[in-house]
């Protein structure tokens, strides 16, 4: 890569860092906010703001503040129309009946796992218990917590698993996935042997999940994970394997449909 190309790649990464600053807690940001949070000079912050505004990715809001721009909505719609995993998941899952449980399709970027498609209720009920599912569409979660995340983590390439561990050793320890590399590697091997991952109460109290990887036929490339979310009281441990078998069948259908729509 030439120096000019490296500089362009670095500039793109810095611009994307600005987009990552927008959250529910900070929906509006000024140039001064951006400069102080990212350590940019004011002139650098204004340059990136101008570029992002021109692309429609941020927009002037009130006063000197900016919000996310309308181009985000356009891109979200385009993803729903063109992303092979989204399209395959929608085709397979749309007709599924979810009686007091939800099916959630997930994708991975960096070390985050994101629900991109969901079928089923937002609130689970068991007797007098009503619990809102927190793992909703569009909310990123850690790669190290929750069944949907672990079902993908264990099926990453050996090299990527190793690099992920080296970058996130403390977070992996805190998640209870191992105090050292050997323990972590054994836990990942156990998930692969079992064929599915489970978690209880890690994301939402009183809620458990069972999840399986979505692997393409042939090269077995990982493209996502599929999770089923239940109230813990309604899914005893002895029923988890049966739930996983159903998920594997759906995941296989999604993987085949993925190939069909990607052609």
Backbone torsions as a table, in degrees:
resi	resn	phi	psi	omega
1	UNK	NA	131.4	179.8
2	UNK	-71.8	163.6	178.0
3	UNK	-59.7	-38.3	179.5
4	UNK	-64.6	-41.2	179.2
5	UNK	-67.0	-40.2	178.0
6	UNK	-62.6	-39.9	179.7
7	UNK	-65.6	-39.8	178.6
8	UNK	-64.8	-41.7	178.8
9	UNK	-64.0	-40.1	178.6
10	UNK	-65.0	-40.3	179.3
11	UNK	-64.3	-40.4	178.2
12	UNK	-62.5	-44.2	179.7
13	UNK	-61.5	-39.2	180.0
14	UNK	-67.7	-38.9	177.4
15	UNK	-64.1	-40.6	178.7
16	UNK	-67.3	-31.6	175.5
17	UNK	-59.5	-34.2	178.1
18	UNK	-65.8	-43.4	179.2
19	UNK	-60.2	-34.3	-178.9
20	UNK	-69.3	-14.7	179.4
21	UNK	-74.8	-21.5	-177.9
22	UNK	-77.9	121.3	-179.2
23	UNK	-139.1	178.1	175.0
24	UNK	-61.7	-33.1	179.7
25	UNK	-79.0	-28.7	179.7
26	UNK	-129.3	72.5	-179.0
27	UNK	-75.0	-19.5	179.5
28	UNK	-124.4	138.2	-179.0
29	UNK	-138.1	141.5	172.6
30	UNK	-95.8	170.5	176.8
31	UNK	-62.0	-36.0	178.2
32	UNK	-65.6	-40.0	176.5
33	UNK	-58.6	-47.6	-177.0
34	UNK	-63.7	-44.7	-179.1
35	UNK	-62.2	-43.4	-177.1
36	UNK	-72.0	-37.9	-177.0
37	UNK	-72.7	-33.7	-176.2
38	UNK	-104.9	-2.9	178.5
39	UNK	74.5	24.8	178.2
40	UNK	-88.3	157.0	167.4
41	UNK	-73.2	160.8	179.6
42	UNK	-61.8	-38.5	-179.6
43	UNK	-64.9	-39.4	177.6
44	UNK	-65.5	-44.2	178.5
45	UNK	-59.1	-45.3	-179.7
46	UNK	-64.8	-35.0	179.1
47	UNK	-64.3	-44.6	179.1
48	UNK	-69.4	-36.1	177.0
49	UNK	-60.8	-42.3	178.9
50	UNK	-62.2	-42.6	-179.4
51	UNK	-67.0	-44.0	-179.8
52	UNK	-67.5	-38.0	177.5
53	UNK	-64.7	-41.9	179.0
54	UNK	-62.5	-30.5	178.7
55	UNK	-85.6	-4.4	-179.5
56	UNK	79.1	9.1	-177.4
57	UNK	-82.3	-24.0	168.5
58	UNK	-133.0	162.7	-177.8
59	UNK	-144.7	147.6	175.8
60	UNK	-63.3	133.9	-178.8
61	UNK	-111.0	-108.6	179.8
62	UNK	-105.2	140.6	178.1
63	UNK	58.1	-126.2	-178.9
64	UNK	-99.9	11.7	-175.2
65	UNK	-93.3	158.0	179.4
66	UNK	-125.5	152.3	174.8
67	UNK	-125.2	173.5	172.0
68	UNK	-61.6	147.6	-173.2
69	UNK	-99.3	171.2	-175.9
70	UNK	-66.1	-20.6	178.9
71	UNK	-61.3	-28.2	178.5
72	UNK	-59.6	-42.1	-179.9
73	UNK	-65.8	-41.0	178.5
74	UNK	-61.9	-42.7	180.0
75	UNK	-67.2	-37.2	179.0
76	UNK	-63.3	-42.4	177.9
77	UNK	-64.6	-41.9	-179.7
78	UNK	-64.4	-36.1	176.6
79	UNK	-62.1	-44.3	-179.6
80	UNK	-62.6	-29.8	-178.2
81	UNK	-86.8	-21.5	-170.9
82	UNK	-123.9	-23.7	-175.6
83	UNK	-67.1	123.1	-177.2
84	UNK	-59.5	-39.9	-178.5
85	UNK	-68.0	-44.6	178.6
86	UNK	-60.6	-48.5	-177.6
87	UNK	-64.1	-41.9	179.8
88	UNK	-66.5	-43.2	178.8
89	UNK	-62.5	-43.4	179.7
90	UNK	-63.9	-40.2	-179.1
91	UNK	-64.5	-38.5	-175.7
92	UNK	-85.7	-40.2	-170.7
93	UNK	-89.0	-20.2	-173.2
94	UNK	-57.5	-32.2	-177.8
95	UNK	-92.1	3.3	-176.5
96	UNK	-77.2	134.0	175.8
97	UNK	-87.5	125.5	-179.1
98	UNK	-116.5	98.3	-178.7
99	UNK	-88.9	97.5	177.9
100	UNK	61.1	32.1	168.9
101	UNK	-150.5	167.3	-178.0
102	UNK	-128.6	147.7	173.4
103	UNK	-107.8	129.6	-175.6
104	UNK	-128.6	127.4	179.1
105	UNK	-98.3	132.4	-173.7
106	UNK	-125.9	150.0	173.1
107	UNK	-126.7	168.9	-173.7
108	UNK	-126.2	135.4	167.1
109	UNK	-143.5	139.4	-172.7
110	UNK	51.9	-125.5	176.5
111	UNK	-112.3	34.2	179.7
112	UNK	-121.9	147.8	178.0
113	UNK	-118.6	131.7	-171.7
114	UNK	-126.0	129.1	172.1
115	UNK	-75.6	123.6	-178.7
116	UNK	-109.0	-14.6	-179.6
117	UNK	-154.9	139.5	-176.0
118	UNK	-139.8	139.9	173.8
119	UNK	-126.3	132.2	178.7
120	UNK	119.7	-178.8	-174.7
121	UNK	-74.7	158.8	173.3
122	UNK	-86.3	-19.9	-178.2
123	UNK	-125.2	129.4	177.2
124	UNK	-99.0	142.5	-178.0
125	UNK	-130.2	134.2	177.3
126	UNK	-144.8	107.2	-173.3
127	UNK	64.3	-122.5	179.5
128	UNK	-97.1	10.0	-180.0
129	UNK	-93.0	132.9	172.8
130	UNK	-129.8	121.4	-175.1
131	UNK	-130.1	129.1	177.4
132	UNK	-80.1	132.0	176.9
133	UNK	-74.6	118.5	-177.5
134	UNK	-81.4	-25.8	-177.9
135	UNK	-80.4	70.5	-175.8
136	UNK	-90.7	166.9	-179.8
137	UNK	-60.9	133.1	174.5
138	UNK	89.1	-3.0	-179.4
139	UNK	-101.5	118.7	-179.7
140	UNK	-76.3	143.3	177.2
141	UNK	-128.9	163.6	-179.8
142	UNK	-62.9	148.2	174.8
143	UNK	-71.0	-9.9	-171.5
144	UNK	-111.3	6.8	179.4
145	UNK	-136.8	137.3	177.9
146	UNK	94.5	147.1	-176.6
147	UNK	-60.9	-41.5	-177.9
148	UNK	-61.4	-37.0	178.8
149	UNK	-71.4	-47.3	-176.8
150	UNK	-64.8	-31.4	179.1
151	UNK	-66.1	-25.2	174.7
152	UNK	-90.2	-41.2	-178.5
153	UNK	-54.5	-44.4	-176.4
154	UNK	-68.4	-20.7	-176.1
155	UNK	-105.1	9.4	171.2
156	UNK	-67.7	163.7	178.0
157	UNK	-63.1	151.4	179.1
158	UNK	-53.1	-39.9	179.8
159	UNK	-64.3	-43.5	-178.1
160	UNK	-69.3	-36.3	176.6
161	UNK	-61.1	-43.3	179.6
162	UNK	-63.3	-46.4	180.0
163	UNK	-65.4	-36.6	177.1
164	UNK	-63.0	-41.3	178.0
165	UNK	-63.0	-45.2	-177.5
166	UNK	-63.3	-34.1	-179.6
167	UNK	-79.2	-23.8	-168.6
168	UNK	-132.2	34.8	-174.7
169	UNK	-56.6	-44.6	-178.4
170	UNK	-65.8	-45.3	-179.9
171	UNK	-62.4	-36.5	178.2
172	UNK	-67.1	-41.2	175.5
173	UNK	-61.8	-45.4	-178.3
174	UNK	-64.5	-28.2	178.5
175	UNK	-82.2	-2.1	179.3
176	UNK	76.4	24.4	-177.4
177	UNK	-97.2	7.2	177.1
178	UNK	137.5	140.2	179.2
179	UNK	-86.4	-9.8	178.1
180	UNK	-154.2	176.8	-176.1
181	UNK	-61.3	-41.5	-178.0
182	UNK	-63.7	-42.5	178.6
183	UNK	-63.9	-43.8	179.9
184	UNK	-62.5	-45.0	-179.5
185	UNK	-62.3	-39.2	178.7
186	UNK	-65.4	-39.4	178.4
187	UNK	-63.7	-40.4	177.6
188	UNK	-65.2	-39.7	178.5
189	UNK	-63.9	-37.9	178.8
190	UNK	-63.2	-42.3	178.2
191	UNK	-63.2	-42.6	179.8
192	UNK	-64.8	-40.1	178.3
193	UNK	-65.2	-41.6	-179.7
194	UNK	-69.4	-36.6	179.5
195	UNK	93.8	-2.6	178.7
196	UNK	-156.8	164.9	178.7
197	UNK	-121.6	152.0	176.8
198	UNK	-133.9	158.2	172.7
199	UNK	-153.9	151.3	179.5
200	UNK	-132.9	116.6	175.7
201	UNK	73.4	8.2	-177.9
202	UNK	-74.6	-39.5	-179.0
203	UNK	-97.9	-48.7	-179.2
204	UNK	-128.6	125.8	177.2
205	UNK	-56.2	140.3	178.5
206	UNK	70.4	8.2	179.9
207	UNK	-120.5	140.0	177.6
208	UNK	-123.9	161.7	178.5
209	UNK	-136.1	147.9	170.5
210	UNK	-121.2	134.3	-176.5
211	UNK	-142.9	149.5	178.2
212	UNK	-129.7	154.5	175.5
213	UNK	-75.8	155.8	171.4
214	UNK	-107.4	111.6	-174.8
215	UNK	-116.7	130.6	-178.7
216	UNK	-69.5	143.3	175.4
217	UNK	-58.3	147.1	178.0
218	UNK	91.5	-91.7	-175.0
219	UNK	-81.7	-5.0	177.5
220	UNK	58.0	33.5	178.4
221	UNK	-71.0	134.7	179.8
222	UNK	-75.6	126.6	177.7
223	UNK	-121.6	-8.8	-179.9
224	UNK	170.2	-168.1	174.2
225	UNK	-142.3	157.1	178.8
226	UNK	-124.7	127.0	-177.1
227	UNK	-121.9	149.0	172.5
228	UNK	-117.1	126.2	-174.0
229	UNK	-111.6	130.3	-176.4
230	UNK	-137.6	159.8	164.8
231	UNK	-65.3	137.3	-176.6
232	UNK	-57.1	-38.0	-178.1
233	UNK	-66.6	-22.6	-177.8
234	UNK	-93.0	-4.8	-178.8
235	UNK	-133.0	83.3	178.1
236	UNK	-66.6	155.1	-176.9
237	UNK	-53.5	-33.1	-177.4
238	UNK	-69.5	-12.9	179.0
239	UNK	-97.6	-2.7	-174.7
240	UNK	-65.5	-40.4	-177.7
241	UNK	-63.8	-40.6	178.7
242	UNK	-64.5	-41.2	177.0
243	UNK	-60.8	-42.6	-179.8
244	UNK	-63.3	-36.3	178.7
245	UNK	-62.2	-41.5	177.0
246	UNK	-64.8	-39.2	178.1
247	UNK	-66.0	-38.6	178.3
248	UNK	-61.3	-39.3	178.6
249	UNK	-64.0	-43.9	177.7
250	UNK	-65.8	-40.9	-180.0
251	UNK	-62.6	-38.7	178.2
252	UNK	-64.7	-38.8	177.7
253	UNK	-66.4	-40.3	178.2
254	UNK	-63.6	-43.0	-179.8
255	UNK	-61.9	-41.9	179.1
256	UNK	-67.2	-41.7	178.4
257	UNK	-65.5	-34.5	176.0
258	UNK	-56.3	-46.9	179.2
259	UNK	-63.7	-38.1	-178.9
260	UNK	-64.3	-45.9	-175.6
261	UNK	-79.3	-20.1	-178.9
262	UNK	-82.1	-11.4	-178.5
263	UNK	-73.5	NA	NA
